[in-house]
């Protein structure tokens, strides 16, 4: 079936903005032309891609499926154009990284600073999502590469892993739990305490749940949060015991202590992850080199 690629370009704009009027402005064509293009595409595919109401536009399940295939292709073309325009001396260009708030704050900042000092004319963009959500961005082609905790269940064979550093996780508590300092706690002991965890669908929570499940212990969090910094703060005021990467803690931390465990926690890794299907830009290569030289 031969379908004009311009129809898919219109579909992408409507699907990502969920608005015919916004799509028309992005494409510099009339709203009626947008509507006609979508109608033509739906007729050729013999399916309904959008549900239209007086105020909003929604993707149908088949529309969502088509977007999942179209978005990586659109981004691949866009990234190809940017690569062609990229200066060999990196006097212009763009670098787009995906990473969690925690990884940005506690790991990436020194590398972002060094890269910016070396290549000040490269536009830097960092999109903050959970490590699992970052994998989706990478597969869509929305970012050049991501930095993530390992293990990450969303990573598959289409993606290449470049390990950077090993790190340890710790259980931490404040003065309200000072009586636990004298003991070594098992996983079962910990499960009986109020545990503060990151929200579901994060690599750290998946990893923690797996640790307990492997030992036949069910873990029910007392509080679920979206930020490692909040986990640290709530542990300080005595709401419970938090599970956090050790690199997030200050070396001079006086309000918290690490829970002694009867079983040593296995270490994890941070890694840069790239898409095998997408060539790396020169800016991406240089950034990865900076990280590699420091690890």
GURO-462797 format. One record per residue (C-alpha): residue in one letter; y, x, z. Coordinates in steps of 0.5 Angstrom, whole numbers, padded with zeros to 4 digits, always signed. Each point is the difference from the previous one (the first is absolute). Layout:
AYXZ...
//
This chain:
X+0000+0000+0000X+0007+0003-0002X+0005-0002+0005X+0007+0003-0001X+0001+0005+0006X+0007-0003+0001X-0003-0006+0002X-0003+0004+0006X+0006+0003+0001X+0004-0006+0002X-0006-0003+0004X+0000+0006+0004X+0008-0001+0002X-0002-0007+0001X-0006+0001+0004X+0004+0006+0005X+0006-0004+0001X-0003-0007+0000X+0006-0002-0004X+0002-0002-0007X+0007+0001+0001X-0001+0007+0003X-0005+0002-0005X+0005-0002-0006X+0006+0004+0003X-0005+0006+0001X-0002+0000-0007X+0007-0002-0003X-0003-0006-0003X+0002-0008+0001X-0004-0004+0005X-0003-0004-0006X-0003+0006-0003X-0003+0002+0006X-0003-0007+0001X-0002+0000-0008X-0004+0007+0001X-0004-0003+0006X-0002-0006-0003X-0002+0004-0006X-0004+0005+0004X-0003-0006+0004X-0002-0003-0007X-0003+0006-0003X-0004+0001+0007X-0002-0007+0001X+0002+0000+0007X+0005-0002+0005X+0004+0006+0003X+0005-0003+0004X+0001-0006+0004X+0008-0002-0001X+0003-0004+0005X+0008-0002+0000X+0002+0005+0005X-0006+0006-0001X-0005+0003-0004X-0007+0002+0002X-0006+0004-0003X-0006-0004-0001X-0007+0004+0002X-0001+0002-0008X+0008+0002+0000X-0002+0004+0006X-0006+0003-0003X+0004+0002-0006X+0006+0003+0004X-0005+0004+0003X-0002+0003-0007X+0007+0000-0003X+0004+0004+0006X-0004+0006+0000X+0001+0000-0008X+0008-0001+0000X+0000+0005+0006X-0004+0005-0004X+0005-0001-0006X+0006+0001+0004X-0002+0006+0004X-0002+0003-0007X+0007-0001-0002X+0003+0003+0006X-0005+0006-0001X+0003+0001-0007X+0007+0000+0003X-0001+0005+0006X+0003+0006-0001X-0005+0006+0000X+0005+0004+0005X+0000-0007+0004X+0007-0001+0000X-0001-0007-0001X-0006-0005+0001X-0003-0004+0006X-0005+0000+0005X-0003-0006+0003X-0005+0001+0006X-0004-0005+0004X-0001+0001+0007X+0000-0004+0007X+0006+0000+0005X-0004+0005+0004X-0002+0005-0005X+0007+0000-0003X+0003+0001+0007X-0005+0005+0003X-0002+0004-0006X+0004-0001-0006X+0007+0001+0002X+0000+0008+0000X-0004+0000-0007X+0005-0005-0003X+0006+0004+0003X-0003+0007-0003X-0001-0004-0007X+0007-0003+0000X+0003+0007+0002X-0004+0003-0006X+0001-0006-0005X+0007-0003+0002X+0000-0004-0007X-0007-0004+0001X+0001-0007+0002X-0004-0001+0006X-0003-0006+0002X-0005-0002+0006X-0004-0007+0000X-0002-0001+0007X-0007-0004+0001X-0006+0000+0004X-0005+0006-0003X-0004-0006-0003X+0005-0003-0003X+0003+0006-0003X-0007+0001-0004X+0002-0006-0003X+0007+0002-0002X-0004+0006-0003X-0005-0004-0004X+0006-0004-0003X+0004+0006-0002X+0006-0002+0004X+0000+0007+0004X-0002+0007-0003X-0004+0002+0006X-0002-0002+0007X-0001+0004+0007X-0005-0004+0004X-0004+0001+0006X-0008+0001-0001X-0004-0004+0000X+0003-0005-0004X-0005-0006-0003X+0005-0002-0006X-0001+0007-0003X-0005+0000-0006X-0003+0005-0005X+0006-0001-0005X+0004+0003+0006X+0001+0008+0001X+0000+0002+0007X+0004+0007+0002X-0001+0001+0008X+0006+0003+0003X-0001+0000+0008X-0005-0002+0005X+0002-0003+0006X-0002-0004+0007X+0001-0007+0002X+0001-0001+0008X+0000-0006+0005X+0006+0000+0004X+0002-0003+0006X+0006+0000+0005X+0001+0000+0007X-0003-0007+0001X-0006+0003-0002X+0000+0006+0004X-0006-0001+0004X-0004+0001-0006X+0002+0008-0001X-0006+0002+0005X-0005-0004-0005X-0003+0002-0006X-0001-0007-0004X-0005-0002-0005X+0001-0005-0005X-0003-0006+0004X+0005+0002+0005X+0006+0000-0004X-0002-0007-0003X+0001-0003+0007X+0007+0003+0000X+0006-0003-0004X+0000+0003-0006X+0006+0000-0005X-0001+0001-0007X+0003+0000-0007X+0000-0006-0003X-0006-0002-0005X-0001+0003-0007X+0002+0007+0002X-0004+0006-0001X+0001+0002+0008X-0002-0007+0002X-0006+0000-0005X-0002+0007+0003X+0000-0002+0007X-0004-0006-0001X-0005+0004-0003X-0001+0005+0005X-0001-0006+0005X-0005-0003-0004X-0004+0006-0002X-0001+0000+0008X-0002-0007+0001X+0007-0002+0003X+0004-0006-0002X+0008+0002+0001X+0005-0006+0001X+0007+0003+0000X+0005-0003+0005X+0006+0001-0005X+0000+0001-0007X+0007+0004-0003X+0002+0002-0006X+0003+0007+0002X-0003+0006+0003X+0007+0001+0004X-0001-0007+0003X-0007+0002+0002X+0003+0006+0004X+0006-0004+0003X-0005-0006+0002X-0005+0005+0003X+0006+0003+0004X+0002-0006+0004X-0007-0002+0002X-0002-0005-0005X-0007+0004-0002X-0003+0006-0003X+0002+0002-0007X-0004+0003-0005X+0005+0005-0004X-0001+0006-0005X+0002+0006+0005X+0005+0003-0005X+0005-0006+0002X+0000+0002+0007X+0006+0004+0003X-0002+0007+0003X+0004-0001+0006X-0002-0007+0001X+0000-0002+0007X-0001-0007+0001X-0007+0000-0003X-0007+0003+0001X-0006+0001-0005X-0006-0004+0002X-0006+0004+0001X-0006-0002-0004X-0007+0001+0002X-0001+0001-0008X+0004+0004-0004X+0004-0003-0006X-0002+0002-0007X+0007+0003-0003X+0003-0003-0006X+0004+0002-0006X+0006-0001-0004X+0000+0000-0007X+0004+0000-0007X-0004-0005-0004X+0002-0001-0008X-0003-0004-0005X-0005+0003-0005X+0003-0004-0006X+0007+0001+0001X+0003+0007-0002X+0004+0003+0006X+0007+0002-0002X+0003+0007+0001X+0004-0003+0006X-0007-0002+0003X-0003+0006-0001X+0005+0004+0003X+0000-0004+0006X-0007+0001+0001X+0001+0007-0001X+0005+0000+0006X-0005-0003+0005X-0006+0004-0003X+0004+0006+0002X+0001-0002+0007X-0007-0002+0002
//
